[in-house]
Amino acid sequence: MSDMEEEGTVARVELYEAFAVDTGGGNPAGVVLDAQGMPEREMLTVARDVGASETAFVTPGDAPHTYHLRYFSPEAEVPFCGHATIATAIAIAERRDEDDIVMLTRARRVPVQIERRPDGLHAAFTSVPPTITTVPDNIVAAALTTLRWEPDDLDSRFPAAVCDAGSRHLILAVGTRERLARLDYDFDALRTVLSELDAMTAQLFWFDSGRDLHSRNPFPVGGIVEDPATGSAAAALGGYLRHLGVAKPGDRFVVHQGVDMGRPSKIGVRIGESGQGITVSGRAVRAEPARRLDDAGQFQPTSTAHYVEHLRRSDLSVGTYSIPNGGVDGQQPHTEDEIYIVTAGAATLWTPTGTVPAPIGAVLFVPAGLPHRFVDVDEDFATLVVFGPAEGTRGRMNR
């Protein structure tokens, strides 16, 4: 049984992928559209169960089209979250005829505009006016050590800084795209450095051109190794570039993030006038749910080898997974599609958006990035797991 079930939580969680380029891209965000009366402890429990970098909790504001919004990572409440703001605004707009929305956050009032395009709903929020502070050399050196970078890896045109456009981010520029791609950092040590700066993430970026930047965002403070799309950090980056004179009011650029994680994202940024906020825009789509592949054909435990051979492709790999009777399954992080074939026992597959029965013989599909775990384990539970991009496999299995 999940923590949410144990504590009696009845929150309905919607899961969206914000700033997604395609299905399976973007940054997942949980959205609870009716959090009226939920205590803070319960919000944190829900956010921990959802497992996304942030989950947003919505309560009515004191005026039409106005909402109070709180954001929780699996570890703590955060003052502002860009991708969850985009996801929440689109979730509201899908259900109500609202194109101009105001979010009341701990980072003050944040207006959001909805645009209805042929490819779906897009949202744009305007951040609070960014503030910039310099970073002492010893803190920069400590950050480089945690990232396992050398001083020569940095782009000397862009001094280290902390920028706050609703939440604080340490900004470091790298000299090459290759260096940015090779991210391997000390989780606990970087969390300590960021905590000393009261920063949420490290905004690591490469300046490709005036119109395209590439970014990666470690988020150890929130218990997340890396964010695939970070709207508040994109706003901070826009304020930082305006502060340096690299970007001017009216300029637009795109932040490409999540590419190296296999979750490509695009974040639009427009520079506001001096002393004003930065506008961040993008789309959000409902995350694909987990499901039982009832049309996969009759599965018998004795035909395991044959069945897996049917799925085998050069870009797929096969493993095994088991939980003893009464055991507890940990959160299952993954960046690839997964197919579970239950070979012994029974359980329930839990996801933020619903549960799926997992009796012996069941074939379950979990799309890349969807948090999940097995609960209510009955008898010794065992599965085969097929990892890899399963687009073709889905088509074959659903015939």
C-alpha positions in Angstrom: 0.0 0.0 0.0 1.3 3.4 -0.9 1.9 6.2 1.7 -1.1 8.1 0.1 -3.4 5.1 0.8 -2.0 4.5 4.3 -2.8 8.1 5.3 -6.2 8.2 3.7 -5.3 10.8 1.1 -8.0 11.2 -1.6 -6.2 13.8 -3.7 -6.7 13.3 -7.4 -3.4 14.0 -9.1 -3.2 14.9 -12.8 0.2 14.4 -14.4 1.5 16.6 -17.2 4.7 16.8 -19.2 5.6 20.5 -19.4 7.8 22.0 -22.2 7.6 18.7 -24.0 8.9 18.6 -27.6 7.3 15.2 -28.2 5.5 12.5 -26.2 8.0 11.3 -23.5 9.8 14.6 -23.4 9.4 17.6 -21.0 9.3 17.7 -17.2 6.6 15.8 -15.5 4.6 17.8 -13.0 1.9 16.6 -10.7 -1.2 18.9 -10.4 -3.8 18.7 -7.7 -6.6 21.0 -8.8 -8.6 20.8 -5.6 -6.3 21.1 -2.6 -8.8 22.9 -0.4 -8.3 21.9 3.2 -5.2 19.8 2.6 -2.6 20.3 5.3 1.0 20.9 4.4 2.1 17.5 5.6 -0.4 15.8 3.3 0.8 17.9 0.3 4.4 16.8 1.0 3.3 13.2 1.2 1.5 13.4 -2.1 4.5 15.1 -3.7 6.8 12.4 -2.4 4.5 9.7 -3.8 4.1 11.3 -7.2 7.9 11.5 -7.4 8.0 14.4 -10.0 10.4 17.2 -9.3 7.4 19.3 -8.2 3.7 18.8 -7.6 1.4 21.9 -7.6 -1.5 22.3 -5.3 -4.4 24.6 -6.3 -6.9 26.4 -4.1 -9.3 29.2 -5.1 -8.1 32.8 -5.0 -10.1 35.8 -3.9 -11.0 37.0 -7.4 -12.2 35.4 -10.7 -9.5 33.5 -12.6 -7.2 33.8 -9.6 -5.7 30.8 -7.8 -3.4 30.2 -4.9 -0.6 27.8 -5.8 1.8 25.9 -3.7 4.7 23.7 -5.0 6.3 20.7 -3.3 9.2 18.7 -4.3 9.6 15.2 -2.8 11.8 16.8 -0.1 10.3 20.2 0.7 8.1 23.1 -0.4 9.6 25.4 -3.0 8.6 29.1 -3.5 8.0 28.9 -7.2 8.2 26.3 -10.0 7.9 27.3 -13.7 7.1 24.0 -15.3 4.4 23.2 -12.7 2.9 26.7 -13.3 2.7 26.0 -17.0 1.2 22.5 -16.4 -1.3 23.9 -13.9 -2.5 26.7 -16.1 -3.1 24.3 -19.0 -4.9 21.9 -16.7 -7.2 24.7 -15.6 -7.7 26.0 -19.2 -8.6 22.5 -20.4 -11.5 22.4 -18.0 -12.6 26.0 -18.0 -12.8 28.8 -20.5 -10.0 30.8 -18.9 -7.2 32.4 -21.0 -5.9 34.9 -18.5 -5.1 33.4 -15.1 -3.3 34.8 -12.1 -1.3 32.5 -9.8 -0.7 33.7 -6.2 2.5 32.0 -5.1 5.1 32.5 -2.4 7.1 34.4 -5.0 4.2 36.9 -5.3 1.6 37.3 -8.0 2.4 35.5 -11.4 0.1 36.2 -14.4 -0.3 33.4 -17.0 -1.7 33.7 -20.5 -3.1 30.8 -22.4 -2.8 30.5 -26.2 -4.8 27.9 -28.1 -2.8 26.6 -31.1 -3.3 23.8 -33.6 -0.9 21.6 -31.6 -2.7 22.2 -28.3 -2.6 24.7 -25.5 0.4 26.8 -24.7 1.0 28.9 -21.7 3.2 31.9 -20.8 4.0 33.2 -17.4 5.8 36.4 -16.5 8.2 36.1 -13.6 8.8 38.5 -10.8 11.6 41.0 -11.6 14.9 39.0 -11.3 17.6 39.9 -8.9 21.3 39.1 -9.4 24.0 38.4 -6.8 27.6 37.6 -7.3 29.1 34.3 -6.0 32.3 34.3 -4.0 35.3 32.6 -5.6 35.5 30.0 -2.9 31.9 29.0 -3.5 32.5 28.8 -7.3 35.5 26.6 -6.6 33.5 24.3 -4.4 30.7 24.1 -7.0 33.3 23.1 -9.7 34.6 20.4 -7.4 31.2 18.9 -6.9 30.6 19.0 -10.6 34.0 17.5 -11.3 34.8 20.4 -13.6 37.9 22.4 -14.0 38.0 26.2 -14.1 38.9 26.0 -17.8 35.6 24.3 -18.5 33.7 27.6 -17.8 33.0 30.3 -20.4 34.8 33.3 -19.1 32.3 35.7 -20.8 29.7 34.7 -18.2 30.6 35.2 -14.5 29.1 32.9 -11.9 26.0 34.4 -10.3 22.9 33.5 -8.4 19.7 34.8 -10.0 16.3 34.9 -8.4 13.2 35.2 -10.6 10.9 33.5 -8.1 13.4 30.9 -6.9 17.1 31.1 -6.7 19.5 29.4 -9.1 23.2 29.2 -9.3 24.2 30.0 -12.9 27.4 28.6 -14.5 28.2 28.8 -18.2 30.3 26.1 -19.8 32.6 26.6 -22.8 31.5 23.6 -25.0 28.4 21.6 -25.6 30.5 18.4 -25.1 31.3 19.5 -21.5 27.7 20.1 -20.8 26.8 16.7 -22.1 29.2 14.9 -19.7 27.4 15.7 -16.4 28.5 13.5 -13.5 28.3 15.2 -10.1 28.5 14.6 -6.4 24.9 14.7 -5.3 25.3 15.4 -1.6 28.2 17.8 -2.1 26.3 19.9 -4.6 23.3 19.9 -2.4 25.4 21.4 0.3 26.8 24.1 -2.0 23.4 25.1 -3.3 21.9 25.1 0.3 24.6 27.5 1.3 23.5 29.8 -1.5 19.8 29.2 -0.7 19.5 28.1 -4.3 17.2 25.5 -5.7 19.1 24.2 -8.7 22.3 24.8 -10.6 21.5 26.3 -14.0 24.4 25.0 -16.2 24.2 26.4 -19.7 26.0 26.6 -23.0 25.5 29.7 -25.1 25.0 28.3 -28.6 23.8 31.6 -30.2 21.6 34.5 -29.5 18.5 32.4 -30.2 19.5 29.0 -28.8 20.9 28.0 -25.4 21.4 24.5 -24.0 20.9 23.8 -20.3 21.1 21.2 -17.6 19.7 21.6 -14.1 20.8 19.4 -11.2 18.3 19.6 -8.4 19.7 17.7 -5.4 18.1 20.2 -3.0 14.7 18.7 -4.0 15.9 15.2 -4.0 16.0 15.1 -7.8 19.2 14.3 -9.7 18.3 16.4 -12.7 15.3 18.4 -14.1 14.6 17.9 -17.8 12.9 21.3 -18.0 13.1 24.2 -15.5 10.9 27.2 -16.2 12.0 29.2 -13.2 15.7 28.7 -14.1 15.0 29.8 -17.7 13.5 33.0 -16.3 16.5 33.4 -14.1 18.8 32.9 -17.1 16.9 35.5 -19.0 17.3 38.0 -16.2 21.0 37.1 -15.9 21.6 37.7 -19.6 19.7 41.0 -19.5 21.8 42.0 -16.6 25.0 41.3 -18.6 23.7 43.2 -21.6 23.9 40.0 -23.7 20.1 40.1 -24.1 18.0 43.2 -24.5 14.3 43.9 -23.9 12.2 42.3 -26.6 14.7 39.6 -27.4 13.5 36.0 -27.6 15.5 32.8 -27.3 14.8 29.1 -26.7 16.4 27.0 -23.9 16.9 23.4 -25.0 16.9 21.2 -21.9 16.5 17.5 -21.2 18.1 16.4 -24.4 20.9 14.5 -22.6 18.4 12.8 -20.4 16.3 11.5 -23.3 13.4 13.9 -22.4 13.9 16.8 -24.9 12.3 20.1 -23.9 12.0 23.6 -25.4 11.4 26.6 -23.2 10.6 29.9 -24.8 12.0 33.0 -23.1 11.2 36.7 -23.9 13.2 39.5 -22.2 11.1 42.2 -20.5 12.0 45.8 -19.9 14.6 46.6 -17.3 13.0 46.2 -13.8 10.3 43.9 -15.2 9.9 40.2 -15.2 10.9 37.6 -17.8 8.2 35.8 -19.8 8.6 32.0 -20.1 6.4 30.0 -22.4 5.8 26.4 -23.6 3.2 23.7 -23.9 2.2 20.9 -21.6 0.5 17.6 -22.4 -1.1 15.0 -20.2 1.4 12.2 -19.4 0.7 8.9 -21.1 -0.8 6.5 -18.5 0.4 3.1 -17.6 -1.9 0.4 -18.9 -2.5 -3.3 -19.1 -2.0 -4.6 -22.7 -5.1 -6.8 -22.8 -4.7 -7.2 -26.6 -1.2 -8.7 -26.3 -2.6 -12.2 -26.6 -2.8 -15.0 -24.0 0.3 -15.2 -21.9 1.2 -18.3 -20.0 4.1 -18.4 -17.5 5.6 -21.3 -19.3 6.0 -19.3 -22.6 8.2 -16.6 -21.1 11.2 -17.2 -23.4 9.0 -17.2 -26.5 7.2 -14.1 -25.5 10.4 -12.1 -24.8 11.9 -13.3 -28.0 8.8 -11.8 -29.7 9.7 -8.4 -28.2 13.4 -8.6 -28.7 15.0 -5.8 -30.8 18.5 -4.5 -30.9 17.3 -1.4 -29.0 15.6 -3.4 -26.2 17.0 -5.1 -23.2 15.4 -7.7 -20.8 15.8 -8.0 -17.1 14.0 -9.5 -14.1 12.5 -7.9 -11.0 11.0 -9.5 -7.9 9.5 -8.5 -4.5 9.0 -11.0 -1.7 5.5 -11.6 -0.2 4.6 -8.5 1.8 7.6 -6.6 0.6 7.7 -2.9 -0.2 8.7 -1.6 -3.7 10.7 1.5 -4.0 9.9 4.3 -6.5 10.9 3.1 -10.0 12.8 5.9 -11.9 13.3 5.3 -15.6 14.0 7.2 -18.8 12.9 4.5 -21.1 9.6 2.7 -21.8 9.1 -0.4 -19.7 7.0 -3.5 -20.2 6.5 -5.8 -17.2 5.5 -9.4 -17.7 4.2 -10.9 -14.4 5.6 -14.4 -14.0 4.7 -15.1 -10.4 2.4 -13.7 -7.7 0.2 -10.7 -8.0 0.3 -7.0 -7.1 -1.1 -3.6 -8.1 0.9 -1.2 -10.3 0.6 2.3 -8.7 1.1 5.5 -10.6 0.2 9.1 -9.7 -2.8 9.0 -12.1 -4.2 5.6 -11.2 -3.6 1.9 -10.5 -3.5 -1.1 -12.7 -4.0 -4.7 -11.5 -0.9 -6.9 -12.0 -2.0 -10.6 -11.6 0.2 -13.4 -12.9 0.2 -13.4 -16.7 -0.4 -9.7 -17.0 1.6 -7.6 -19.5 1.9 -4.0 -18.3 3.2 -1.0 -20.2 4.7 2.0 -18.4 5.8 5.0 -20.5 9.2 6.6 -20.0 9.3 9.0 -17.0 6.0 7.9 -15.4 6.7 7.4 -11.6 5.4 4.0 -10.5 5.7 1.2 -8.0 4.1 -2.2 -7.2 1.9 -2.2 -4.1 -0.3 -4.8 -2.4 2.2 -7.6 -3.1 0.5 -11.0 -2.8 2.8 -14.0 -2.6 6.3 -13.8 -4.0 6.0 -11.4 -7.0 8.2 -11.6 -10.0 8.3 -10.0 -13.5 10.4 -9.9 -16.6 11.1 -6.3 -17.5 11.7 -5.2 -21.1 13.5 -1.8 -21.3 13.8 0.4 -24.3 11.9 2.7 -26.7 8.8 0.6 -27.2 7.0 2.5 -29.9 7.2 -0.4 -32.4 6.5 -2.9 -29.6 3.4 -1.1 -28.6 2.1 -1.4 -32.1 2.8 -5.1 -32.4 1.3 -5.9 -29.0 -1.9 -3.9 -29.5 -2.9 -5.5 -32.8 
